[in-house]
Amino acid sequence: MRILPIAAYVALASVLTCCAGKSSQSLDGLWSGKKGQGSITFKDQNFSLERDFPPGGRVVVAGTYTLNNGQLTLNPTSAEAAPGESPIDDARKTSVMNSIKALNPMTQKWDSEDLMEVTDKSGTRYIYDRIPTSG
């Protein structure tokens, strides 16, 4: 059996640590979308998405999510008009939540720790930047 120098073990440990960190990045936090895609907040296994849903204005959709092996699934449980918007009726709430469900499953990919790309099942790409928070 060949014994590797200590530097080789340190290098191997560094590579494994780097790769392990990459795959275990957390979605937790506030993310801002590009090109009017709104913002989404992930906390624990919950999400809150605020964006325009034409033709009725800005809506906040909340629910739970799962992320397994790069597959992101949003499970909306509520939809409400965003602050400052006119209230929405039950039919509109159902329509908005169904439009989110129709995107599943989505593929999530890290471009960096603070930049992610999400592609829905139709192939539409969404780019999100993590917004730093204090504290």
DSSP file (Angstrom, degrees, kcal/mol; ACC not computed):
  #  RESIDUE AA STRUCTURE BP1 BP2  ACC     N-H-->O    O-->H-N    N-H-->O    O-->H-N    TCO  KAPPA ALPHA  PHI   PSI    X-CA   Y-CA   Z-CA
    1    1 A M              0   0    0      0, 0.0     2,-0.4     0, 0.0     0, 0.0   0.000 360.0 360.0 360.0 132.7    0.0    0.0    0.0
    2    2 A R        -     0   0    0      1,-0.0     2,-0.5     0, 0.0     0, 0.0  -0.725 360.0-140.8 -90.3 133.9    1.4    3.4   -1.0
    3    3 A I        -     0   0    0     -2,-0.4    -1,-0.0     0, 0.0     0, 0.0  -0.831  15.4-139.7 -96.5 126.4    1.2    6.2    1.6
    4    4 A L        -     0   0    0     -2,-0.5     5,-0.1     1,-0.1     0, 0.0  -0.561  25.3-103.5 -82.8 146.9    0.3    9.6    0.2
    5    5 A P    >>  -     0   0    0      0, 0.0     4,-1.3     0, 0.0     3,-1.2  -0.324  33.4-109.3 -64.4 154.2    2.1   12.7    1.5
    6    6 A I  H 3> S+     0   0    0      1,-0.3     4,-2.3     2,-0.2     5,-0.2   0.826 117.8  62.4 -54.7 -35.0    0.1   14.8    3.9
    7    7 A A  H 3> S+     0   0    0      1,-0.2     4,-2.4     2,-0.2    -1,-0.3   0.862 100.0  53.8 -61.3 -35.7   -0.3   17.5    1.2
    8    8 A A  H <> S+     0   0    0     -3,-1.2     4,-2.5     2,-0.2    -1,-0.2   0.909 108.9  48.1 -66.0 -41.3   -2.2   15.1   -1.0
    9    9 A Y  H  X S+     0   0    0     -4,-1.3     4,-2.6     2,-0.2    -2,-0.2   0.900 111.7  49.9 -65.1 -40.5   -4.7   14.4    1.9
   10   10 A V  H  X S+     0   0    0     -4,-2.3     4,-2.2     2,-0.2    -2,-0.2   0.919 111.9  48.4 -63.0 -43.5   -5.1   18.1    2.5
   11   11 A A  H  X S+     0   0    0     -4,-2.4     4,-2.2     2,-0.2    -2,-0.2   0.924 112.2  48.6 -63.0 -44.8   -5.7   18.7   -1.2
   12   12 A L  H  X S+     0   0    0     -4,-2.5     4,-2.5     1,-0.2    -2,-0.2   0.915 111.0  50.3 -62.3 -43.5   -8.3   15.9   -1.4
   13   13 A A  H  X S+     0   0    0     -4,-2.6     4,-2.5     1,-0.2    -1,-0.2   0.886 109.4  52.1 -61.9 -39.0  -10.1   17.2    1.7
   14   14 A S  H  X S+     0   0    0     -4,-2.2     4,-2.5     2,-0.2    -1,-0.2   0.915 110.2  47.7 -63.7 -43.5  -10.2   20.7    0.2
   15   15 A V  H  X S+     0   0    0     -4,-2.2     4,-2.6     2,-0.2     5,-0.2   0.931 113.6  47.1 -63.7 -46.1  -11.8   19.3   -3.0
   16   16 A L  H  X S+     0   0    0     -4,-2.5     4,-2.6     1,-0.2    -2,-0.2   0.904 113.2  48.6 -63.6 -41.3  -14.3   17.2   -1.1
   17   17 A T  H  X S+     0   0    0     -4,-2.5     4,-2.3    -5,-0.2    -1,-0.2   0.912 111.9  49.6 -64.3 -42.8  -15.2   20.2    1.1
   18   18 A C  H  X S+     0   0    0     -4,-2.5     4,-1.7     2,-0.2    -2,-0.2   0.944 114.8  43.3 -60.8 -49.6  -15.6   22.5   -1.8
   19   19 A C  H  X S+     0   0    0     -4,-2.6     4,-1.7     1,-0.2    -2,-0.2   0.884 113.0  51.7 -67.0 -39.8  -17.8   20.1   -3.7
   20   20 A A  H  X S+     0   0    0     -4,-2.6     4,-1.0    -5,-0.2    -1,-0.2   0.901 109.2  51.1 -64.7 -39.9  -19.9   19.2   -0.7
   21   21 A G  H  < S+     0   0    0     -4,-2.3     3,-0.3     1,-0.2    -1,-0.2   0.879 106.5  55.0 -63.5 -38.1  -20.5   22.9    0.0
   22   22 A K  H >< S+     0   0    0     -4,-1.7     3,-0.9     1,-0.2    -1,-0.2   0.896 109.4  45.5 -63.4 -41.7  -21.7   23.5   -3.5
   23   23 A S  H 3< S+     0   0    0     -4,-1.7    -1,-0.2     1,-0.2    -2,-0.2   0.676 111.9  52.4 -79.1 -15.6  -24.3   20.8   -3.4
   24   24 A S  T 3< S+     0   0    0     -4,-1.0    -1,-0.2    -3,-0.3    -2,-0.2   0.136  73.9 141.6-107.9  21.1  -25.7   21.9    0.0
   25   25 A Q    <   -     0   0    0     -3,-0.9     2,-0.4     1,-0.1    -3,-0.1  -0.286  49.0-123.1 -60.4 149.2  -26.2   25.6   -0.7
   26   26 A S        -     0   0    0      1,-0.1    -1,-0.1     2,-0.1    -2,-0.1  -0.755  13.3-155.4-100.7 140.0  -29.3   26.9    0.9
   27   27 A L        +     0   0    0     -2,-0.4    15,-0.4    17,-0.1    -1,-0.1   0.649  56.6 126.5 -79.5 -16.4  -32.2   28.6   -0.8
   28   28 A D        +     0   0    0     13,-0.1     2,-0.2    16,-0.1    15,-0.2  -0.134  51.0  46.9 -50.8 130.3  -33.1   30.4    2.5
   29   29 A G  E    S-A   42   0A   0     13,-3.0    13,-2.5     2,-0.1     2,-0.4  -0.751  94.2 -50.6 132.4-177.6  -33.3   34.2    1.9
   30   30 A L  E     -AB  41 131A   0    101,-0.6   101,-3.4    -2,-0.2     2,-0.4  -0.824  47.5-168.4 -98.1 131.4  -34.7   36.8   -0.4
   31   31 A W  E     -AB  40 130A   0      9,-2.8     9,-2.4    -2,-0.4     2,-0.5  -0.964   9.7-149.3-122.7 135.9  -34.1   36.5   -4.1
   32   32 A S  E     -AB  39 129A   0     97,-3.0    97,-2.5    -2,-0.4     7,-0.2  -0.913  16.6-139.7-107.8 127.0  -34.8   39.1   -6.7
   33   33 A G  E     - B   0 128A   0      5,-3.4     3,-0.3    -2,-0.5     5,-0.2  -0.429  13.7-119.7 -83.8 158.3  -35.7   38.0  -10.2
   34   34 A K  S >  S+     0   0    0     93,-1.7     3,-1.0     1,-0.2    93,-0.1  -0.578  85.7  16.8 -89.9 156.9  -34.6   39.6  -13.5
   35   35 A K  T 3  S-     0   0    0      1,-0.3    -1,-0.2    -2,-0.2    -2,-0.0   0.867 136.3 -47.2  52.0  50.0  -36.8   41.1  -16.1
   36   36 A G  T 3  S+     0   0    0     -3,-0.3    16,-0.5     1,-0.1    -1,-0.3   0.708  95.5 136.0  71.9  20.2  -39.9   41.6  -14.0
   37   37 A Q    <   -     0   0    0     -3,-1.0    -3,-0.1     1,-0.3    -1,-0.1   0.397  56.2-140.3 -83.0   5.8  -39.9   38.1  -12.5
   38   38 A G        -     0   0    0     -5,-0.2    -5,-3.4    11,-0.1     2,-0.3  -0.297  26.3 -64.2  75.6-157.5  -40.6   39.5   -9.1
   39   39 A S  E     -AC  32  50A   0     11,-2.4    11,-2.9    -7,-0.2     2,-0.4  -0.947  37.2-160.6-133.4 154.2  -39.0   38.3   -5.9
   40   40 A I  E     -AC  31  49A   0     -9,-2.4    -9,-2.8    -2,-0.3     2,-0.5  -1.000   3.1-158.3-137.8 137.0  -39.1   35.1   -3.9
   41   41 A T  E     -AC  30  48A   0      7,-2.6     7,-1.8    -2,-0.4     2,-0.4  -0.959   5.3-165.3-115.4 130.3  -38.3   34.4   -0.3
   42   42 A F  E     +AC  29  47A   0    -13,-2.5   -13,-3.0    -2,-0.5     2,-0.3  -0.953  12.7 169.2-112.3 133.7  -37.4   30.9    0.9
   43   43 A K  E >   - C   0  46A   0      3,-2.4     3,-2.6    -2,-0.4     2,-0.3  -0.934  65.7 -42.7-146.6 120.2  -37.4   30.1    4.6
   44   44 A D  T 3  S-     0   0    0     -2,-0.3   -17,-0.1     1,-0.3   -16,-0.1  -0.457 125.0 -27.6  56.5-120.7  -37.1   26.6    5.9
   45   45 A Q  T 3  S+     0   0    0     -2,-0.3    20,-2.2    -3,-0.1     2,-0.3   0.106 121.5  95.1-108.5  22.0  -39.4   24.7    3.6
   46   46 A N  E <   -CD  43  64A   0     -3,-2.6    -3,-2.4    18,-0.3     2,-0.3  -0.782  51.4-166.6-112.2 155.4  -41.7   27.6    2.8
   47   47 A F  E     -CD  42  63A   0     16,-2.6    16,-2.0    -2,-0.3     2,-0.4  -0.962  10.9-164.3-136.3 157.1  -41.7   30.2    0.0
   48   48 A S  E     -CD  41  62A   0     -7,-1.8    -7,-2.6    -2,-0.3     2,-0.5  -0.946  12.4-169.1-140.1 119.2  -43.4   33.5   -0.8
   49   49 A L  E     -CD  40  61A   0     12,-3.4    12,-3.2    -2,-0.4     2,-0.5  -0.935   3.5-172.2-113.8 126.3  -43.4   34.7   -4.3
   50   50 A E  E     +CD  39  60A   0    -11,-2.9   -11,-2.4    -2,-0.5     2,-0.3  -0.976  30.1 122.0-119.8 121.1  -44.4   38.3   -5.3
   51   51 A R  E     - D   0  59A   0      8,-2.0     8,-2.7    -2,-0.5     2,-0.3  -0.978  62.2 -75.1-163.3 170.2  -44.7   39.2   -8.9
   52   52 A D  E     - D   0  58A   0    -16,-0.5     6,-0.2    -2,-0.3    -2,-0.0  -0.563  33.3-171.9 -74.3 136.3  -47.1   40.4  -11.6
   53   53 A F    >   -     0   0    0      4,-2.4     3,-1.4    -2,-0.3     4,-0.1  -0.790  37.8-109.3-127.2  86.9  -49.7   38.0  -12.8
   54   54 A P  T 3  S+     0   0    0      0, 0.0     4,-0.0     0, 0.0    -2,-0.0  -0.218  89.6  20.8 -58.1 147.9  -51.4   39.6  -15.8
   55   55 A P  T 3  S+     0   0    0      0, 0.0    -3,-0.0     0, 0.0     0, 0.0  -0.984 125.0  46.7 -94.7   6.9  -54.0   40.8  -16.3
   56   56 A G  S <  S-     0   0    0     -3,-1.4     2,-0.2     1,-0.3    30,-0.1   0.345  98.6-114.9 -97.4   8.2  -54.8   41.4  -12.7
   57   57 A G        -     0   0    0     -4,-0.1    -4,-2.4    28,-0.1    -1,-0.3  -0.516  59.4 -11.1  99.8-167.1  -51.8   43.0  -11.1
   58   58 A R  E     -D   52   0A   0     -6,-0.2    24,-2.0    -2,-0.2     2,-0.3  -0.534  60.7-176.0 -81.6 136.4  -49.2   42.0   -8.5
   59   59 A V  E     -DE  51  81A   0     -8,-2.7    -8,-2.0    22,-0.3     2,-0.6  -0.964  22.0-140.1-133.7 146.9  -49.9   38.9   -6.4
   60   60 A V  E     -DE  50  80A   0     20,-3.3    20,-2.4    -2,-0.3     2,-0.5  -0.949  20.6-169.2-106.9 120.4  -48.2   37.2   -3.4
   61   61 A V  E     -DE  49  79A   0    -12,-3.2   -12,-3.4    -2,-0.6     2,-0.3  -0.932   6.9-176.2-110.6 131.3  -48.2   33.4   -3.6
   62   62 A A  E     +DE  48  78A   0     16,-2.1    15,-3.3    -2,-0.5    16,-1.9  -0.901  21.6 106.4-126.8 156.2  -47.1   31.4   -0.6
   63   63 A G  E     -DE  47  76A   0    -16,-2.0   -16,-2.6    -2,-0.3     2,-0.3  -0.967  59.5 -58.4 172.5-156.1  -46.7   27.8    0.1
   64   64 A T  E     -DE  46  75A   0     11,-2.0    11,-3.4    -2,-0.3     2,-0.3  -0.723  40.5-161.8-112.7 164.5  -44.1   25.0    0.6
   65   65 A Y  E     - E   0  74A   0    -20,-2.2     2,-0.4    -2,-0.3     9,-0.2  -0.965   9.3-152.1-142.2 160.6  -41.4   23.8   -1.6
   66   66 A T  E     - E   0  73A   0      7,-2.0     7,-2.5    -2,-0.3     2,-0.4  -0.985   4.5-169.1-129.3 146.4  -39.1   20.8   -2.1
   67   67 A L  E     + E   0  72A   0     -2,-0.4     2,-0.4     5,-0.2     5,-0.2  -0.936  16.9 164.0-134.8 110.2  -35.6   20.8   -3.6
   68   68 A N  E >   - E   0  71A   0      3,-2.1     3,-2.0    -2,-0.4    -2,-0.0  -0.978  70.0 -22.8-133.0 119.0  -34.2   17.4   -4.4
   69   69 A N  T 3  S-     0   0    0     -2,-0.4    -1,-0.1     1,-0.3     3,-0.1   0.873 128.3 -46.7  50.8  43.7  -31.2   16.8   -6.7
   70   70 A G  T 3  S+     0   0    0      1,-0.2    38,-3.1    37,-0.1     2,-0.7   0.501 110.7 123.0  80.6   3.5  -31.8   20.1   -8.5
   71   71 A Q  E <   -EF  68 107A   0     -3,-2.0    -3,-2.1    36,-0.2     2,-0.5  -0.892  43.7-165.0-101.8 115.7  -35.5   19.6   -8.9
   72   72 A L  E     -EF  67 106A   0     34,-3.1    34,-2.9    -2,-0.7     2,-0.5  -0.862   6.5-175.4-103.1 128.8  -37.5   22.4   -7.4
   73   73 A T  E     -E   66   0A   0     -7,-2.5    -7,-2.0    -2,-0.5     2,-0.5  -0.987  10.1-156.8-125.9 123.0  -41.2   22.0   -6.8
   74   74 A L  E     -E   65   0A   0     -2,-0.5    -9,-0.2    26,-0.2    30,-0.2  -0.864   3.7-166.9 -98.3 129.2  -43.4   24.9   -5.5
   75   75 A N  E     -E   64   0A   0    -11,-3.4   -11,-2.0    -2,-0.5   -28,-0.1  -0.818  14.0-154.5-116.5  87.9  -46.6   23.8   -3.8
   76   76 A P  E     +E   63   0A   0      0, 0.0   -13,-0.3     0, 0.0     3,-0.1  -0.352  22.8 171.7 -68.0 140.6  -48.7   27.0   -3.4
   77   77 A T  E     +     0   0A   0    -15,-3.3     2,-0.3     1,-0.3   -14,-0.2   0.488  65.4  19.7-121.8 -12.5  -51.3   27.1   -0.6
   78   78 A S  E     -E   62   0A   0    -16,-1.9   -16,-2.1     2,-0.0     2,-0.3  -0.994  51.8-166.6-155.3 155.2  -52.4   30.7   -0.8
   79   79 A A  E     +E   61   0A   0     -2,-0.3     2,-0.3   -18,-0.2   -18,-0.2  -0.975  17.3 167.9-144.2 130.5  -52.6   33.7   -3.2
   80   80 A E  E     -E   60   0A   0    -20,-2.4   -20,-3.3    -2,-0.3     2,-0.1  -0.954  42.6 -90.3-138.9 155.5  -53.4   37.3   -2.1
   81   81 A A  E     -E   59   0A   0     -2,-0.3   -22,-0.3   -22,-0.2     3,-0.1  -0.422  51.1-108.8 -62.6 141.4  -53.1   40.7   -3.7
   82   82 A A    >   -     0   0    0    -24,-2.0     3,-2.4     1,-0.2    -1,-0.1  -0.307  51.4 -73.7 -66.0 156.2  -49.8   42.3   -3.0
   83   83 A P  T 3  S+     0   0    0      0, 0.0    -1,-0.2     0, 0.0     3,-0.1  -0.271 124.2  21.1 -52.3 134.1  -49.8   45.3   -0.6
   84   84 A G  T 3  S+     0   0    0      1,-0.3     2,-0.2    -3,-0.1    -2,-0.1   0.343 102.8 109.4  87.4  -6.1  -51.4   48.3   -2.3
   85   85 A E  S <  S-     0   0    0     -3,-2.4    -1,-0.3     1,-0.1    -4,-0.1  -0.634  78.7 -95.1 -98.0 159.2  -53.2   46.2   -5.0
   86   86 A S        -     0   0    0     -2,-0.2    -4,-0.1   -30,-0.1    -1,-0.1  -0.442  52.2 -94.3 -68.0 145.4  -56.9   45.7   -5.2
   87   87 A P        -     0   0    0      0, 0.0     2,-0.4     0, 0.0    -1,-0.1  -0.186  39.3-134.6 -58.2 154.2  -58.2   42.5   -3.5
   88   88 A I        -     0   0    0     -9,-0.1    -7,-0.1    -3,-0.1    -9,-0.1  -0.879  13.5-122.3-114.8 148.5  -58.5   39.4   -5.7
   89   89 A D     >  -     0   0    0     -2,-0.4     4,-2.3     1,-0.1     3,-0.2  -0.277  32.0 -99.5 -83.2 172.5  -61.4   37.0   -5.8
   90   90 A D  H  > S+     0   0    0      1,-0.2     4,-2.6     2,-0.2     5,-0.2   0.849 121.1  55.7 -61.7 -37.2  -61.3   33.2   -5.2
   91   91 A A  H  > S+     0   0    0      1,-0.2     4,-2.2     2,-0.2    -1,-0.2   0.907 109.6  46.7 -63.3 -40.5  -61.3   32.4   -8.9
   92   92 A R  H  > S+     0   0    0     -3,-0.2     4,-2.6     2,-0.2    -2,-0.2   0.908 110.6  52.6 -67.4 -42.3  -58.2   34.6   -9.5
   93   93 A K  H  X S+     0   0    0     -4,-2.3     4,-2.4     1,-0.2    -2,-0.2   0.936 111.6  46.4 -57.2 -47.3  -56.5   33.0   -6.5
   94   94 A T  H  X S+     0   0    0     -4,-2.6     4,-2.5     1,-0.2    -1,-0.2   0.902 111.7  51.5 -63.2 -41.6  -57.1   29.6   -7.9
   95   95 A S  H  X S+     0   0    0     -4,-2.2     4,-1.9     2,-0.2    -2,-0.2   0.916 111.1  47.1 -61.7 -45.0  -55.9   30.6  -11.3
   96   96 A V  H  X S+     0   0    0     -4,-2.6     4,-1.5     2,-0.2    -2,-0.2   0.925 113.3  47.8 -64.4 -45.6  -52.7   32.1  -10.0
   97   97 A M  H  X S+     0   0    0     -4,-2.4     4,-2.4     1,-0.2    -2,-0.2   0.894 111.3  51.2 -64.6 -38.6  -51.9   29.0   -7.8
   98   98 A N  H  X S+     0   0    0     -4,-2.5     4,-1.9     1,-0.2    -1,-0.2   0.857 105.8  55.6 -65.9 -33.8  -52.7   26.7  -10.8
   99   99 A S  H  < S+     0   0    0     -4,-1.9     4,-0.4     2,-0.2    -1,-0.2   0.855 109.4  47.0 -67.3 -32.8  -50.3   28.7  -13.0
  100  100 A I  H >< S+     0   0    0     -4,-1.5     3,-1.5     1,-0.2     4,-0.5   0.926 110.6  51.4 -70.7 -45.8  -47.5   28.1  -10.4
  101  101 A K  H >< S+     0   0    0     -4,-2.4     3,-1.4     1,-0.3    -2,-0.2   0.852 101.7  62.6 -58.3 -34.8  -48.3   24.4  -10.1
  102  102 A A  T 3< S+     0   0    0     -4,-1.9    -1,-0.3     1,-0.3    -2,-0.2   0.680  94.1  62.6 -67.3 -17.3  -48.1   24.1  -13.9
  103  103 A L  T <  S+     0   0    0     -3,-1.5    18,-1.8    -4,-0.4    -1,-0.3   0.684  87.8 145.9 -78.7 -18.4  -44.4   25.2  -13.9
  104  104 A N    <   +     0   0    0     -3,-1.4   -31,-0.1    -4,-0.5     2,-0.1  -0.354  43.4  36.8 -76.5 151.2  -43.4   22.1  -11.8
  105  105 A P  S    S-     0   0    0      0, 0.0     2,-0.3     0, 0.0   -32,-0.2   0.678  77.8-177.5 -78.2 151.9  -41.1   20.4  -11.7
  106  106 A M  E     -F   72   0A   0    -34,-2.9   -34,-3.1    14,-0.2     2,-0.5  -0.797  24.7-126.3-110.0 154.1  -38.4   23.0  -12.2
  107  107 A T  E     -FG  71 119A   0     12,-2.8    12,-2.5    -2,-0.3     2,-0.4  -0.891  22.9-160.3-101.2 126.5  -34.7   22.6  -12.5
  108  108 A Q  E     + G   0 118A   0    -38,-3.1     2,-0.4    -2,-0.5    10,-0.2  -0.907  11.6 178.9-109.5 133.0  -32.6   24.7  -10.1
  109  109 A K  E     - G   0 117A   0      8,-2.8     8,-3.0    -2,-0.4     2,-0.5  -0.998  24.9-130.8-135.8 137.0  -29.0   25.4  -10.8
  110  110 A W  E     + G   0 116A   0     -2,-0.4     6,-0.2     6,-0.2     3,-0.1  -0.762  20.8 177.0 -85.9 125.0  -26.4   27.4   -8.9
  111  111 A D  E    S-     0   0A   0      4,-2.8     2,-0.3    -2,-0.5     5,-0.2   0.716  79.3 -27.0 -90.7 -29.2  -24.4   29.9  -11.0
  112  112 A S  E >  S- G   0 115A   0      3,-2.0     3,-1.2    -3,-0.1    -1,-0.5  -0.921  81.4 -79.1-164.0-180.0  -22.8   31.1   -7.8
  113  113 A E  T 3  S+     0   0    0     -2,-0.3   -87,-0.1     1,-0.3     3,-0.0   0.824 132.6  32.0 -59.6 -30.8  -23.7   31.2   -4.1
  114  114 A D  T 3  S+     0   0    0      1,-0.1    16,-2.6    16,-0.1     2,-0.4   0.150 113.8  65.5-115.2  17.8  -25.8   34.3   -4.7
  115  115 A L  E <   +GH 112 129A   0     -3,-1.2    -4,-2.8    14,-0.2    -3,-2.0  -0.965  57.7 173.8-143.2 122.9  -27.0   33.6   -8.2
  116  116 A M  E     -GH 110 128A   0     12,-2.6    12,-2.8    -2,-0.4     2,-0.4  -0.938  19.7-147.2-131.1 155.2  -29.3   30.8   -9.3
  117  117 A E  E     -GH 109 127A   0     -8,-3.0    -8,-2.8    -2,-0.3     2,-0.4  -0.968  11.6-168.9-119.0 133.0  -31.1   29.8  -12.4
  118  118 A V  E     -GH 108 126A   0      8,-3.0     8,-2.9    -2,-0.4     2,-0.5  -0.989   1.4-167.0-123.0 130.8  -34.5   28.1  -12.4
  119  119 A T  E     -GH 107 125A   0    -12,-2.5   -12,-2.8    -2,-0.4     6,-0.2  -0.974  13.6-143.0-119.3 123.9  -35.9   26.5  -15.6
  120  120 A D    >   -     0   0    0      4,-2.5     3,-2.1    -2,-0.5   -16,-0.2  -0.238  35.7 -93.5 -79.9 175.6  -39.6   25.5  -15.6
  121  121 A K  T 3  S+     0   0    0    -18,-1.8    -1,-0.1     1,-0.3   -17,-0.1   0.676 125.5  57.2 -67.9 -15.1  -40.9   22.4  -17.4
  122  122 A S  T 3  S-     0   0    0    -19,-0.1    -1,-0.3     2,-0.1   -16,-0.0   0.549 121.5-105.4 -87.6  -7.3  -41.7   24.4  -20.5
  123  123 A G    <   +     0   0    0     -3,-2.1     2,-0.3     1,-0.3    -2,-0.1   0.420  70.0 146.6 100.0  -0.6  -38.0   25.6  -20.7
  124  124 A T        -     0   0    0      1,-0.0    -4,-2.5    -5,-0.0     2,-0.3  -0.556  39.4-141.4 -71.9 130.2  -38.6   29.2  -19.5
  125  125 A R  E     - H   0 119A   0     -2,-0.3     2,-0.4    -6,-0.2    -6,-0.2  -0.735  15.5-169.0 -97.0 141.4  -35.5   30.4  -17.6
  126  126 A Y  E     - H   0 118A   0     -8,-2.9    -8,-3.0    -2,-0.3     2,-0.5  -0.998   7.0-157.2-127.0 130.6  -35.7   32.6  -14.5
  127  127 A I  E     - H   0 117A   0     -2,-0.4   -93,-1.7   -10,-0.2     2,-0.4  -0.935  12.2-172.8-112.4 129.1  -32.5   34.2  -13.0
  128  128 A Y  E     -BH  33 116A   0    -12,-2.8   -12,-2.6    -2,-0.5     2,-0.4  -0.975  12.5-155.5-126.9 135.9  -32.5   35.2   -9.4
  129  129 A D  E     -BH  32 115A   0    -97,-2.5   -97,-3.0    -2,-0.4     2,-0.3  -0.887  26.8-119.4-103.0 136.9  -29.9   37.2   -7.3
  130  130 A R  E     -B   31   0A   0    -16,-2.6   -99,-0.3    -2,-0.4   -16,-0.1  -0.600  24.0-139.7 -72.9 134.7  -29.8   36.7   -3.5
  131  131 A I  E     -B   30   0A   0   -101,-3.4  -101,-0.6    -2,-0.3    -1,-0.0  -0.868  20.0-124.3 -97.0 118.9  -30.4   40.0   -1.8
  132  132 A P        -     0   0    0      0, 0.0     2,-0.4     0, 0.0  -103,-0.0  -0.324  25.8-159.2 -62.5 141.9  -28.1   40.4    1.2
  133  133 A T        -     0   0    0   -103,-0.0     2,-0.2    -2,-0.0     0, 0.0  -0.921  17.7-114.8-120.8 150.2  -29.9   41.0    4.5
  134  134 A S              0   0    0     -2,-0.4     0, 0.0     1,-0.2     0, 0.0  -0.550 360.0 360.0 -82.6 148.4  -28.4   42.5    7.6
  135  135 A G              0   0    0     -2,-0.2    -1,-0.2     0, 0.0     0, 0.0   0.425 360.0 360.0  94.1 360.0  -28.0   40.5   10.8
